[in-house]
């Protein structure tokens, strides 16, 4: 799920392991320089 406004982005991912593993991210688009914290997390931590 994604809620995207002019300065705020909220993402919620609950699809792994029969939907028992949740990630949520809130971003302030006016000051985060385009970083994607959820994608960074998936790259750094193995998810099975």
Number of C-alpha atoms within 10 A of each C-alpha: 9 12 10 13 10 8 10 12 14 14 15 14 14 13 11 12 10 7 9 8 11 11 13 13 13 15 17 14 15 10 9 10 8 10 11 11 15 16 9 10 12 11 10 9 8 7 10 5
